């Protein structure tokens, strides 16, 4: 049936009027707005249309893009440690993850440190978390929770539920089940208080198991490829490549067959008749299509939640936040996973919709860290930020678009899990709007020997400097460019100060014995390699040679390499 456009306009105006009236009624009664915090696992800015990356032409996220069009998009939201547990700990505590013993994947968060949930409850909110938690201790600070056990399963996931000791078993794909659970809670909860709901999806975490209905999504589509997949340029350093590129087969898991143990040629189906570039492209296409099918499932399920808020008249009286727990590598620099302090995994998507005070269609280049999320949400809720939080509220930025007076101009980053799982060396650094400086101390931390291919051996220390304005893809390490000597010196001073401020410079700044030990090891390397002299570079070369021998002698690596032999380029 054809409906006259004038009638459609009338229907739209009536719908908008009903929603606005509901929101105005809540405001008149002094009722606080709801807060919906949506976070996906490993959803990166490159895979969100609103961020305008090479993948935007695929229109992968129409629902999330709508939130951006109706709210504010952050261009420089960054995580303090690009891996699941540390990032989630920072979001819950407003602290750097090493301050609460969550610097690795092994950290837990006891109920007394679940500061965000406590503060939102104290501010008068009914609180719930549904989906991925991954902080080991149960989220008992929430009024209600139904969270995946550990990392969680993609299909037929098991949950821990408040008030139940035994796991709850479900059927279906995790994105669907998590959404169903959230909708049931929203529909059945008592409406006496505003809600604070943390809705956390497992997808699109590796290994990218998507719902069967997406099997044909992008099936015949060629996914645009990044140039850096094939051309590394002057990216990296001896810390990431070795003195003469001898460590490139072992550092940083890859899309191509570069990393001999773990790569997407292995998963994508290597064919000896293909050229090297054709084989890499096939692995990339396989990787991206699986990832984007998971993204599609998240976006479609988020649309269901948005529709519920619209149908119930709550959409415009709900602050909606969309983010990922960190960025993710989609083939750039031939990397997969996250962890690195480079842009693709350092940056987080962060989009906020609240039409009553957040201007629609706006963007900001202000630097915000995930330690700032909790203070901002608490501030919005009219609550009190715990003094222990290191992050600050950027609520005034959301409302005005202007950075608060004295707002931070740099972010601190530190990855601690040296050469574990995806073979990324430990490193820390500073990120400003213009520059990034990274230092790789290459120091191991105690961990399962099978997970650390280098065992107790360090990787070579080194510095990397990038000009993000002239080189946004970080293709040219400028640490040896004399034109940047003054910039380098200034950034080193800023980094040293930030490291102190973050509580990462002195063992007595933290309470966790494992972090204390790691800081002592890092400081030893800092003292020896900070000045980057010809002598220290010779020492780094010797460490590179020792590291190469260590990985070749590692029996676990030899076994993995043999298993992968049929999946890597000849």
One Martini backbone bead per residue (centre of mass of N, CA, C, O) as a GRO file, in nm:
protein
  570
    1UNK     BB    1   0.096   0.036   0.023
    2UNK     BB    2   0.046   0.371  -0.035
    3UNK     BB    3   0.182   0.643   0.146
    4UNK     BB    4   0.150   0.947   0.207
    5UNK     BB    5   0.384   1.175   0.292
    6UNK     BB    6   0.209   1.343   0.488
    7UNK     BB    7   0.138   1.101   0.672
    8UNK     BB    8   0.423   1.019   0.747
    9UNK     BB    9   0.492   1.285   0.885
   10UNK     BB   10   0.271   1.269   1.101
   11UNK     BB   11   0.366   1.006   1.231
   12UNK     BB   12   0.648   1.105   1.308
   13UNK     BB   13   0.560   1.346   1.483
   14UNK     BB   14   0.397   1.182   1.686
   15UNK     BB   15   0.627   0.997   1.780
   16UNK     BB   16   0.815   1.221   1.874
   17UNK     BB   17   0.615   1.351   2.070
   18UNK     BB   18   0.581   1.111   2.262
   19UNK     BB   19   0.878   1.083   2.340
   20UNK     BB   20   0.923   1.372   2.441
   21UNK     BB   21   0.699   1.369   2.654
   22UNK     BB   22   0.824   1.149   2.825
   23UNK     BB   23   1.089   1.298   2.884
   24UNK     BB   24   0.961   1.555   3.002
   25UNK     BB   25   0.820   1.411   3.234
   26UNK     BB   26   1.070   1.308   3.373
   27UNK     BB   27   1.200   1.584   3.416
   28UNK     BB   28   0.964   1.711   3.582
   29UNK     BB   29   1.001   1.475   3.810
   30UNK     BB   30   1.325   1.439   3.844
   31UNK     BB   31   1.420   1.224   3.657
   32UNK     BB   32   1.661   1.037   3.568
   33UNK     BB   33   1.849   0.925   3.334
   34UNK     BB   34   1.937   0.684   3.150
   35UNK     BB   35   2.196   0.413   3.112
   36UNK     BB   36   2.366   0.298   2.812
   37UNK     BB   37   2.631   0.055   2.797
   38UNK     BB   38   2.803  -0.030   2.501
   39UNK     BB   39   3.012  -0.332   2.452
   40UNK     BB   40   3.252  -0.452   2.248
   41UNK     BB   41   3.477  -0.700   2.130
   42UNK     BB   42   3.709  -0.564   1.919
   43UNK     BB   43   3.579  -0.296   1.817
   44UNK     BB   44   3.676  -0.102   1.555
   45UNK     BB   45   3.691   0.188   1.376
   46UNK     BB   46   3.728   0.053   1.090
   47UNK     BB   47   3.426  -0.102   1.153
   48UNK     BB   48   3.297   0.199   1.131
   49UNK     BB   49   3.139   0.410   0.933
   50UNK     BB   50   3.166   0.689   1.094
   51UNK     BB   51   3.499   0.676   1.061
   52UNK     BB   52   3.585   0.653   0.746
   53UNK     BB   53   3.700   0.407   0.638
   54UNK     BB   54   3.760   0.165   0.404
   55UNK     BB   55   3.483   0.012   0.523
   56UNK     BB   56   3.241   0.215   0.482
   57UNK     BB   57   3.136   0.111   0.198
   58UNK     BB   58   2.989  -0.146   0.347
   59UNK     BB   59   2.799  -0.075   0.576
   60UNK     BB   60   2.842  -0.224   0.880
   61UNK     BB   61   2.690   0.024   1.089
   62UNK     BB   62   2.395   0.172   1.096
   63UNK     BB   63   2.326   0.197   1.399
   64UNK     BB   64   2.585   0.333   1.500
   65UNK     BB   65   2.572   0.567   1.297
   66UNK     BB   66   2.320   0.690   1.415
   67UNK     BB   67   2.438   0.768   1.687
   68UNK     BB   68   2.646   0.963   1.563
   69UNK     BB   69   2.439   1.152   1.415
   70UNK     BB   70   2.288   1.197   1.719
   71UNK     BB   71   2.585   1.272   1.822
   72UNK     BB   72   2.907   1.187   1.953
   73UNK     BB   73   3.240   1.170   1.816
   74UNK     BB   74   3.543   1.009   1.892
   75UNK     BB   75   3.886   1.034   1.778
   76UNK     BB   76   4.057   1.019   2.087
   77UNK     BB   77   3.997   0.734   2.201
   78UNK     BB   78   4.174   0.556   2.461
   79UNK     BB   79   4.372   0.305   2.576
   80UNK     BB   80   4.594   0.178   2.835
   81UNK     BB   81   4.532  -0.139   2.746
   82UNK     BB   82   4.516  -0.368   2.468
   83UNK     BB   83   4.309  -0.555   2.663
   84UNK     BB   84   4.050  -0.685   2.815
   85UNK     BB   85   4.094  -0.677   3.126
   86UNK     BB   86   4.234  -0.401   3.157
   87UNK     BB   87   4.013  -0.228   3.023
   88UNK     BB   88   3.776  -0.311   3.211
   89UNK     BB   89   3.910  -0.213   3.468
   90UNK     BB   90   3.925   0.087   3.390
   91UNK     BB   91   3.617   0.128   3.352
   92UNK     BB   92   3.538   0.042   3.654
   93UNK     BB   93   3.774   0.229   3.818
   94UNK     BB   94   3.948   0.473   3.687
   95UNK     BB   95   4.212   0.299   3.637
   96UNK     BB   96   4.494   0.172   3.604
   97UNK     BB   97   4.542  -0.165   3.582
   98UNK     BB   98   4.801  -0.189   3.771
   99UNK     BB   99   4.653  -0.068   4.030
  100UNK     BB  100   4.452  -0.354   4.032
  101UNK     BB  101   4.593  -0.617   3.904
  102UNK     BB  102   4.513  -0.582   3.561
  103UNK     BB  103   4.770  -0.619   3.344
  104UNK     BB  104   4.641  -0.890   3.277
  105UNK     BB  105   4.438  -1.177   3.222
  106UNK     BB  106   4.442  -1.259   3.549
  107UNK     BB  107   4.266  -1.046   3.659
  108UNK     BB  108   4.076  -0.922   3.925
  109UNK     BB  109   3.746  -0.787   4.067
  110UNK     BB  110   3.645  -0.701   4.343
  111UNK     BB  111   3.368  -0.563   4.479
  112UNK     BB  112   3.518  -0.309   4.611
  113UNK     BB  113   3.631  -0.229   4.296
  114UNK     BB  114   3.335  -0.168   4.171
  115UNK     BB  115   3.289   0.152   4.144
  116UNK     BB  116   3.074   0.217   3.931
  117UNK     BB  117   2.839   0.057   4.048
  118UNK     BB  118   2.830   0.193   4.324
  119UNK     BB  119   2.789   0.489   4.225
  120UNK     BB  120   2.522   0.441   4.067
  121UNK     BB  121   2.359   0.339   4.305
  122UNK     BB  122   2.404   0.593   4.486
  123UNK     BB  123   2.255   0.773   4.247
  124UNK     BB  124   1.975   0.589   4.190
  125UNK     BB  125   2.037   0.315   4.044
  126UNK     BB  126   1.965   0.051   3.840
  127UNK     BB  127   2.174  -0.234   3.810
  128UNK     BB  128   2.345  -0.382   3.515
  129UNK     BB  129   2.499  -0.686   3.374
  130UNK     BB  130   2.534  -0.803   3.025
  131UNK     BB  131   2.767  -1.051   2.943
  132UNK     BB  132   3.077  -0.946   2.930
  133UNK     BB  133   3.344  -0.943   3.181
  134UNK     BB  134   3.640  -1.091   3.261
  135UNK     BB  135   3.709  -1.042   3.603
  136UNK     BB  136   3.634  -1.324   3.763
  137UNK     BB  137   3.489  -1.178   3.952
  138UNK     BB  138   3.198  -1.110   4.056
  139UNK     BB  139   2.936  -0.859   3.990
  140UNK     BB  140   2.809  -0.775   4.295
  141UNK     BB  141   2.754  -0.456   4.265
  142UNK     BB  142   2.515  -0.546   4.114
  143UNK     BB  143   2.182  -0.606   4.106
  144UNK     BB  144   2.242  -0.736   3.816
  145UNK     BB  145   2.352  -1.054   3.660
  146UNK     BB  146   2.467  -1.182   3.323
  147UNK     BB  147   2.758  -1.368   3.271
  148UNK     BB  148   3.014  -1.478   3.129
  149UNK     BB  149   3.240  -1.733   3.131
  150UNK     BB  150   3.478  -1.562   3.099
  151UNK     BB  151   3.499  -1.547   2.765
  152UNK     BB  152   3.315  -1.737   2.631
  153UNK     BB  153   3.067  -1.839   2.410
  154UNK     BB  154   2.922  -1.820   2.102
  155UNK     BB  155   2.772  -2.092   2.160
  156UNK     BB  156   2.583  -2.177   2.403
  157UNK     BB  157   2.604  -2.002   2.653
  158UNK     BB  158   2.737  -1.944   2.968
  159UNK     BB  159   2.622  -1.833   3.298
  160UNK     BB  160   2.633  -1.591   3.543
  161UNK     BB  161   2.397  -1.552   3.814
  162UNK     BB  162   2.235  -1.390   4.026
  163UNK     BB  163   2.175  -1.624   4.291
  164UNK     BB  164   2.351  -1.845   4.126
  165UNK     BB  165   2.575  -2.107   4.131
  166UNK     BB  166   2.496  -2.225   3.876
  167UNK     BB  167   2.503  -2.252   3.561
  168UNK     BB  168   2.360  -2.103   3.273
  169UNK     BB  169   2.192  -2.235   3.003
  170UNK     BB  170   2.205  -2.183   2.647
  171UNK     BB  171   2.064  -2.091   2.323
  172UNK     BB  172   2.274  -1.977   2.077
  173UNK     BB  173   2.386  -1.680   1.999
  174UNK     BB  174   2.537  -1.454   2.192
  175UNK     BB  175   2.416  -1.190   2.074
  176UNK     BB  176   2.122  -1.285   2.104
  177UNK     BB  177   2.116  -1.369   2.403
  178UNK     BB  178   2.205  -1.100   2.526
  179UNK     BB  179   1.968  -0.938   2.411
  180UNK     BB  180   1.735  -1.097   2.528
  181UNK     BB  181   1.817  -1.051   2.822
  182UNK     BB  182   1.804  -0.742   2.820
  183UNK     BB  183   1.507  -0.713   2.734
  184UNK     BB  184   1.387  -0.865   2.971
  185UNK     BB  185   1.492  -0.674   3.189
  186UNK     BB  186   1.360  -0.412   3.081
  187UNK     BB  187   1.060  -0.527   3.094
  188UNK     BB  188   1.068  -0.646   3.412
  189UNK     BB  189   1.145  -0.414   3.554
  190UNK     BB  190   1.138  -0.179   3.779
  191UNK     BB  191   1.038   0.179   3.739
  192UNK     BB  192   1.150   0.351   3.993
  193UNK     BB  193   1.422   0.358   3.841
  194UNK     BB  194   1.682   0.419   3.685
  195UNK     BB  195   1.902   0.290   3.444
  196UNK     BB  196   2.208   0.078   3.452
  197UNK     BB  197   2.341  -0.059   3.149
  198UNK     BB  198   2.566  -0.323   3.076
  199UNK     BB  199   2.628  -0.409   2.731
  200UNK     BB  200   2.811  -0.711   2.652
  201UNK     BB  201   2.986  -0.824   2.385
  202UNK     BB  202   3.178  -1.069   2.241
  203UNK     BB  203   3.160  -0.952   1.991
  204UNK     BB  204   3.445  -0.969   1.761
  205UNK     BB  205   3.598  -1.203   1.874
  206UNK     BB  206   3.826  -1.415   1.860
  207UNK     BB  207   3.710  -1.650   1.606
  208UNK     BB  208   3.453  -1.551   1.455
  209UNK     BB  209   3.154  -1.660   1.541
  210UNK     BB  210   2.881  -1.669   1.348
  211UNK     BB  211   2.580  -1.651   1.250
  212UNK     BB  212   2.433  -1.835   1.000
  213UNK     BB  213   2.275  -1.588   0.861
  214UNK     BB  214   2.580  -1.465   0.763
  215UNK     BB  215   2.713  -1.641   0.540
  216UNK     BB  216   2.640  -1.432   0.282
  217UNK     BB  217   2.780  -1.201   0.396
  218UNK     BB  218   3.008  -1.079   0.167
  219UNK     BB  219   3.072  -1.319  -0.025
  220UNK     BB  220   3.104  -1.124  -0.312
  221UNK     BB  221   3.305  -0.934  -0.159
  222UNK     BB  222   3.555  -0.695  -0.173
  223UNK     BB  223   3.786  -0.621   0.063
  224UNK     BB  224   3.948  -0.371   0.154
  225UNK     BB  225   4.295  -0.294   0.149
  226UNK     BB  226   4.581  -0.236   0.305
  227UNK     BB  227   4.889  -0.131   0.218
  228UNK     BB  228   5.044  -0.242   0.484
  229UNK     BB  229   5.013  -0.547   0.423
  230UNK     BB  230   5.266  -0.522   0.198
  231UNK     BB  231   5.387  -0.244   0.335
  232UNK     BB  232   5.607  -0.142   0.598
  233UNK     BB  233   5.834   0.030   0.567
  234UNK     BB  234   5.939   0.231   0.861
  235UNK     BB  235   5.817   0.032   1.052
  236UNK     BB  236   5.950   0.019   1.349
  237UNK     BB  237   6.211  -0.200   1.495
  238UNK     BB  238   6.425  -0.391   1.668
  239UNK     BB  239   6.188  -0.472   1.865
  240UNK     BB  240   5.999  -0.590   1.602
  241UNK     BB  241   6.248  -0.718   1.394
  242UNK     BB  242   6.531  -0.671   1.451
  243UNK     BB  243   6.840  -0.600   1.330
  244UNK     BB  244   6.768  -0.793   1.040
  245UNK     BB  245   6.469  -0.919   1.054
  246UNK     BB  246   6.490  -1.196   1.231
  247UNK     BB  247   6.200  -1.149   1.408
  248UNK     BB  248   5.948  -1.145   1.209
  249UNK     BB  249   5.850  -1.457   1.248
  250UNK     BB  250   5.783  -1.391   1.586
  251UNK     BB  251   5.664  -1.095   1.574
  252UNK     BB  252   5.361  -1.075   1.538
  253UNK     BB  253   5.085  -1.159   1.429
  254UNK     BB  254   4.937  -1.266   1.107
  255UNK     BB  255   4.815  -1.279   0.785
  256UNK     BB  256   5.047  -1.366   0.681
  257UNK     BB  257   5.340  -1.586   0.681
  258UNK     BB  258   5.540  -1.445   0.867
  259UNK     BB  259   5.414  -1.588   1.097
  260UNK     BB  260   5.477  -1.921   1.160
  261UNK     BB  261   5.249  -1.991   1.382
  262UNK     BB  262   5.039  -1.729   1.332
  263UNK     BB  263   4.797  -1.725   1.067
  264UNK     BB  264   4.570  -1.666   0.780
  265UNK     BB  265   4.671  -1.880   0.586
  266UNK     BB  266   4.599  -2.117   0.760
  267UNK     BB  267   4.284  -2.050   0.776
  268UNK     BB  268   4.226  -1.971   0.458
  269UNK     BB  269   4.381  -2.155   0.261
  270UNK     BB  270   4.642  -2.273   0.121
  271UNK     BB  271   4.781  -2.224  -0.219
  272UNK     BB  272   5.042  -2.311  -0.430
  273UNK     BB  273   4.924  -2.155  -0.694
  274UNK     BB  274   4.973  -1.903  -0.548
  275UNK     BB  275   5.069  -1.616  -0.489
  276UNK     BB  276   5.167  -1.432  -0.233
  277UNK     BB  277   4.950  -1.210  -0.265
  278UNK     BB  278   4.707  -1.398  -0.306
  279UNK     BB  279   4.732  -1.541  -0.032
  280UNK     BB  280   4.702  -1.295   0.148
  281UNK     BB  281   4.428  -1.207   0.039
  282UNK     BB  282   4.276  -1.458   0.123
  283UNK     BB  283   4.327  -1.433   0.427
  284UNK     BB  284   4.198  -1.153   0.457
  285UNK     BB  285   3.912  -1.217   0.355
  286UNK     BB  286   3.853  -1.428   0.569
  287UNK     BB  287   3.895  -1.254   0.817
  288UNK     BB  288   3.698  -1.013   0.754
  289UNK     BB  289   3.433  -1.168   0.712
  290UNK     BB  290   3.412  -1.286   0.991
  291UNK     BB  291   3.424  -1.024   1.147
  292UNK     BB  292   3.182  -0.868   1.000
  293UNK     BB  293   2.964  -1.075   1.083
  294UNK     BB  294   2.981  -1.007   1.381
  295UNK     BB  295   2.920  -0.708   1.355
  296UNK     BB  296   2.639  -0.740   1.231
  297UNK     BB  297   2.516  -0.878   1.482
  298UNK     BB  298   2.549  -0.639   1.670
  299UNK     BB  299   2.396  -0.420   1.511
  300UNK     BB  300   2.124  -0.571   1.495
  301UNK     BB  301   2.087  -0.597   1.806
  302UNK     BB  302   2.096  -0.298   1.873
  303UNK     BB  303   1.837  -0.232   1.716
  304UNK     BB  304   1.651  -0.375   1.919
  305UNK     BB  305   1.710  -0.189   2.158
  306UNK     BB  306   1.629   0.077   2.029
  307UNK     BB  307   1.337  -0.003   1.972
  308UNK     BB  308   1.254  -0.037   2.263
  309UNK     BB  309   1.307   0.257   2.346
  310UNK     BB  310   1.105   0.374   2.149
  311UNK     BB  311   0.845   0.212   2.224
  312UNK     BB  312   0.884   0.313   2.544
  313UNK     BB  313   0.985   0.624   2.547
  314UNK     BB  314   1.331   0.628   2.616
  315UNK     BB  315   1.543   0.734   2.409
  316UNK     BB  316   1.568   1.056   2.508
  317UNK     BB  317   1.621   0.938   2.828
  318UNK     BB  318   1.898   0.807   2.708
  319UNK     BB  319   2.214   0.730   2.759
  320UNK     BB  320   2.428   0.647   2.482
  321UNK     BB  321   2.689   0.408   2.463
  322UNK     BB  322   2.961   0.338   2.230
  323UNK     BB  323   3.197   0.059   2.240
  324UNK     BB  324   3.520  -0.069   2.286
  325UNK     BB  325   3.781  -0.226   2.461
  326UNK     BB  326   3.925  -0.178   2.180
  327UNK     BB  327   4.101  -0.228   1.933
  328UNK     BB  328   4.201  -0.353   1.594
  329UNK     BB  329   4.334  -0.580   1.362
  330UNK     BB  330   4.294  -0.544   0.983
  331UNK     BB  331   4.605  -0.584   0.844
  332UNK     BB  332   4.767  -0.376   0.947
  333UNK     BB  333   5.097  -0.440   0.919
  334UNK     BB  334   5.024  -0.748   0.936
  335UNK     BB  335   4.807  -0.759   1.165
  336UNK     BB  336   4.669  -0.909   1.457
  337UNK     BB  337   4.458  -0.817   1.683
  338UNK     BB  338   4.634  -0.637   1.938
  339UNK     BB  339   4.828  -0.451   2.202
  340UNK     BB  340   4.933  -0.238   2.050
  341UNK     BB  341   5.035   0.120   2.044
  342UNK     BB  342   4.896   0.155   1.795
  343UNK     BB  343   4.624   0.292   1.654
  344UNK     BB  344   4.427   0.046   1.594
  345UNK     BB  345   4.448  -0.049   1.917
  346UNK     BB  346   4.437   0.215   2.085
  347UNK     BB  347   4.179   0.288   1.963
  348UNK     BB  348   3.844   0.385   2.039
  349UNK     BB  349   3.530   0.363   2.023
  350UNK     BB  350   3.320   0.672   2.075
  351UNK     BB  351   2.967   0.705   2.144
  352UNK     BB  352   2.718   0.972   2.200
  353UNK     BB  353   2.366   0.972   2.307
  354UNK     BB  354   2.190   1.293   2.402
  355UNK     BB  355   1.964   1.527   2.302
  356UNK     BB  356   1.943   1.717   2.564
  357UNK     BB  357   2.297   1.779   2.553
  358UNK     BB  358   2.398   1.637   2.287
  359UNK     BB  359   2.509   1.720   2.000
  360UNK     BB  360   2.444   1.660   1.686
  361UNK     BB  361   2.694   1.568   1.466
  362UNK     BB  362   2.953   1.544   1.648
  363UNK     BB  363   3.302   1.619   1.710
  364UNK     BB  364   3.616   1.507   1.870
  365UNK     BB  365   3.982   1.551   1.956
  366UNK     BB  366   3.985   1.471   2.228
  367UNK     BB  367   4.154   1.330   2.492
  368UNK     BB  368   4.050   1.004   2.591
  369UNK     BB  369   4.022   0.770   2.849
  370UNK     BB  370   3.905   0.484   3.001
  371UNK     BB  371   3.939   0.625   3.289
  372UNK     BB  372   3.702   0.849   3.210
  373UNK     BB  373   3.427   0.705   3.200
  374UNK     BB  374   3.329   0.678   3.493
  375UNK     BB  375   3.332   0.977   3.582
  376UNK     BB  376   3.125   1.064   3.363
  377UNK     BB  377   2.883   0.886   3.444
  378UNK     BB  378   2.865   0.987   3.735
  379UNK     BB  379   2.823   1.282   3.666
  380UNK     BB  380   2.563   1.244   3.503
  381UNK     BB  381   2.415   1.100   3.762
  382UNK     BB  382   2.502   1.275   4.024
  383UNK     BB  383   2.753   1.172   4.146
  384UNK     BB  384   3.045   1.035   4.316
  385UNK     BB  385   3.375   1.043   4.281
  386UNK     BB  386   3.620   0.856   4.353
  387UNK     BB  387   3.935   0.947   4.456
  388UNK     BB  388   4.092   0.694   4.330
  389UNK     BB  389   4.048   0.806   4.068
  390UNK     BB  390   4.234   0.901   3.771
  391UNK     BB  391   4.008   0.998   3.628
  392UNK     BB  392   3.801   1.222   3.427
  393UNK     BB  393   3.556   1.436   3.353
  394UNK     BB  394   3.371   1.501   3.018
  395UNK     BB  395   3.083   1.634   3.028
  396UNK     BB  396   3.128   1.924   2.918
  397UNK     BB  397   3.217   1.826   2.639
  398UNK     BB  398   2.951   1.693   2.556
  399UNK     BB  399   2.778   1.967   2.586
  400UNK     BB  400   2.989   2.179   2.422
  401UNK     BB  401   3.267   2.064   2.266
  402UNK     BB  402   3.467   2.155   2.488
  403UNK     BB  403   3.744   2.166   2.646
  404UNK     BB  404   3.849   2.160   2.938
  405UNK     BB  405   4.019   2.319   3.152
  406UNK     BB  406   4.321   2.150   3.153
  407UNK     BB  407   4.317   1.931   2.963
  408UNK     BB  408   4.441   1.670   2.835
  409UNK     BB  409   4.734   1.612   2.587
  410UNK     BB  410   4.779   1.310   2.698
  411UNK     BB  411   4.858   0.960   2.678
  412UNK     BB  412   4.882   0.648   2.847
  413UNK     BB  413   5.078   0.348   2.769
  414UNK     BB  414   5.056  -0.020   2.863
  415UNK     BB  415   5.226  -0.326   2.787
  416UNK     BB  416   5.305  -0.636   2.971
  417UNK     BB  417   5.268  -0.909   2.783
  418UNK     BB  418   5.534  -1.066   2.697
  419UNK     BB  419   5.515  -1.273   2.434
  420UNK     BB  420   5.192  -1.338   2.438
  421UNK     BB  421   5.010  -1.526   2.204
  422UNK     BB  422   5.100  -1.256   1.989
  423UNK     BB  423   5.397  -1.158   2.012
  424UNK     BB  424   5.419  -0.898   2.209
  425UNK     BB  425   5.597  -0.660   2.324
  426UNK     BB  426   5.678  -0.478   2.567
  427UNK     BB  427   5.523  -0.145   2.636
  428UNK     BB  428   5.553   0.221   2.631
  429UNK     BB  429   5.362   0.549   2.616
  430UNK     BB  430   5.289   0.841   2.414
  431UNK     BB  431   4.981   1.032   2.325
  432UNK     BB  432   4.910   1.272   2.104
  433UNK     BB  433   4.775   1.450   1.851
  434UNK     BB  434   5.067   1.438   1.689
  435UNK     BB  435   5.219   1.219   1.874
  436UNK     BB  436   5.439   0.921   1.911
  437UNK     BB  437   5.587   0.739   2.194
  438UNK     BB  438   5.792   0.443   2.212
  439UNK     BB  439   5.888   0.188   2.457
  440UNK     BB  440   6.099  -0.111   2.445
  441UNK     BB  441   6.209  -0.324   2.694
  442UNK     BB  442   6.158  -0.643   2.671
  443UNK     BB  443   6.017  -0.766   2.935
  444UNK     BB  444   5.949  -1.020   3.119
  445UNK     BB  445   5.691  -1.225   3.261
  446UNK     BB  446   5.530  -1.425   3.453
  447UNK     BB  447   5.447  -1.737   3.285
  448UNK     BB  448   5.348  -1.957   3.082
  449UNK     BB  449   5.577  -2.114   2.890
  450UNK     BB  450   5.396  -2.176   2.639
  451UNK     BB  451   5.315  -1.861   2.600
  452UNK     BB  452   5.640  -1.806   2.606
  453UNK     BB  453   5.873  -1.836   2.360
  454UNK     BB  454   6.121  -1.677   2.521
  455UNK     BB  455   6.080  -1.688   2.809
  456UNK     BB  456   6.347  -1.523   2.981
  457UNK     BB  457   6.382  -1.364   2.722
  458UNK     BB  458   6.451  -1.083   2.576
  459UNK     BB  459   6.392  -0.810   2.386
  460UNK     BB  460   6.484  -0.551   2.210
  461UNK     BB  461   6.545  -0.237   2.272
  462UNK     BB  462   6.335   0.061   2.183
  463UNK     BB  463   6.248   0.332   1.969
  464UNK     BB  464   5.939   0.520   1.876
  465UNK     BB  465   5.844   0.769   1.619
  466UNK     BB  466   5.541   0.962   1.543
  467UNK     BB  467   5.367   1.151   1.288
  468UNK     BB  468   5.024   1.181   1.276
  469UNK     BB  469   4.986   1.408   1.067
  470UNK     BB  470   5.195   1.295   0.834
  471UNK     BB  471   5.156   0.975   0.969
  472UNK     BB  472   4.878   0.801   1.039
  473UNK     BB  473   5.005   0.495   0.964
  474UNK     BB  474   5.291   0.446   1.073
  475UNK     BB  475   5.553   0.427   0.843
  476UNK     BB  476   5.764   0.634   1.015
  477UNK     BB  477   6.040   0.615   1.197
  478UNK     BB  478   6.186   0.917   1.367
  479UNK     BB  479   6.423   0.868   1.578
  480UNK     BB  480   6.667   0.943   1.347
  481UNK     BB  481   6.555   1.227   1.301
  482UNK     BB  482   6.692   1.538   1.341
  483UNK     BB  483   6.422   1.712   1.313
  484UNK     BB  484   6.311   1.543   1.593
  485UNK     BB  485   6.489   1.590   1.849
  486UNK     BB  486   6.317   1.789   2.015
  487UNK     BB  487   6.061   1.621   2.027
  488UNK     BB  488   6.185   1.374   2.162
  489UNK     BB  489   6.279   1.509   2.424
  490UNK     BB  490   6.002   1.613   2.516
  491UNK     BB  491   5.854   1.334   2.518
  492UNK     BB  492   6.031   1.200   2.728
  493UNK     BB  493   5.955   1.387   2.958
  494UNK     BB  494   5.650   1.333   2.945
  495UNK     BB  495   5.666   1.028   2.988
  496UNK     BB  496   5.796   1.027   3.265
  497UNK     BB  497   5.564   1.184   3.400
  498UNK     BB  498   5.331   0.988   3.327
  499UNK     BB  499   5.444   0.739   3.466
  500UNK     BB  500   5.417   0.858   3.746
  501UNK     BB  501   5.112   0.933   3.735
  502UNK     BB  502   5.023   0.622   3.673
  503UNK     BB  503   5.205   0.425   3.859
  504UNK     BB  504   5.482   0.299   3.674
  505UNK     BB  505   5.782   0.379   3.812
  506UNK     BB  506   5.722   0.265   4.112
  507UNK     BB  507   5.672   0.007   4.321
  508UNK     BB  508   5.527   0.181   4.556
  509UNK     BB  509   5.270   0.262   4.369
  510UNK     BB  510   5.202  -0.039   4.417
  511UNK     BB  511   5.053  -0.357   4.545
  512UNK     BB  512   5.140  -0.560   4.337
  513UNK     BB  513   5.398  -0.782   4.319
  514UNK     BB  514   5.408  -0.827   4.008
  515UNK     BB  515   5.430  -0.527   3.935
  516UNK     BB  516   5.679  -0.461   4.097
  517UNK     BB  517   5.867  -0.653   3.941
  518UNK     BB  518   5.821  -0.528   3.661
  519UNK     BB  519   5.925  -0.243   3.727
  520UNK     BB  520   6.212  -0.323   3.800
  521UNK     BB  521   6.283  -0.438   3.520
  522UNK     BB  522   6.221  -0.185   3.356
  523UNK     BB  523   6.413   0.013   3.502
  524UNK     BB  524   6.671  -0.126   3.418
  525UNK     BB  525   6.630  -0.061   3.114
  526UNK     BB  526   6.591   0.240   3.130
  527UNK     BB  527   6.874   0.306   3.247
  528UNK     BB  528   7.027   0.176   2.987
  529UNK     BB  529   6.823   0.290   2.719
  530UNK     BB  530   6.709   0.585   2.720
  531UNK     BB  531   6.951   0.743   2.557
  532UNK     BB  532   7.035   0.602   2.295
  533UNK     BB  533   7.313   0.472   2.231
  534UNK     BB  534   7.555   0.307   2.066
  535UNK     BB  535   7.592   0.104   2.298
  536UNK     BB  536   7.293   0.022   2.336
  537UNK     BB  537   7.256  -0.084   2.044
  538UNK     BB  538   7.457  -0.316   2.068
  539UNK     BB  539   7.305  -0.460   2.292
  540UNK     BB  540   7.045  -0.505   2.128
  541UNK     BB  541   7.171  -0.694   1.919
  542UNK     BB  542   7.248  -0.916   2.119
  543UNK     BB  543   6.956  -0.970   2.213
  544UNK     BB  544   6.846  -1.054   1.939
  545UNK     BB  545   7.021  -1.309   1.907
  546UNK     BB  546   6.927  -1.448   2.167
  547UNK     BB  547   6.625  -1.458   2.095
  548UNK     BB  548   6.645  -1.631   1.844
  549UNK     BB  549   6.762  -1.880   1.987
  550UNK     BB  550   6.535  -1.922   2.195
  551UNK     BB  551   6.302  -1.985   1.994
  552UNK     BB  552   6.446  -2.228   1.852
  553UNK     BB  553   6.466  -2.390   2.142
  554UNK     BB  554   6.162  -2.403   2.165
  555UNK     BB  555   5.952  -2.674   2.181
  556UNK     BB  556   5.678  -2.536   2.134
  557UNK     BB  557   5.749  -2.394   1.871
  558UNK     BB  558   5.829  -2.635   1.700
  559UNK     BB  559   5.551  -2.769   1.711
  560UNK     BB  560   5.386  -2.535   1.592
  561UNK     BB  561   5.542  -2.513   1.327
  562UNK     BB  562   5.469  -2.795   1.223
  563UNK     BB  563   5.160  -2.754   1.229
  564UNK     BB  564   5.186  -2.488   1.023
  565UNK     BB  565   5.329  -2.576   0.753
  566UNK     BB  566   5.060  -2.591   0.561
  567UNK     BB  567   4.988  -2.258   0.624
  568UNK     BB  568   5.242  -2.152   0.479
  569UNK     BB  569   5.455  -2.013   0.303
  570UNK     BB  570   5.727  -2.136   0.109
   0.00000   0.00000   0.00000
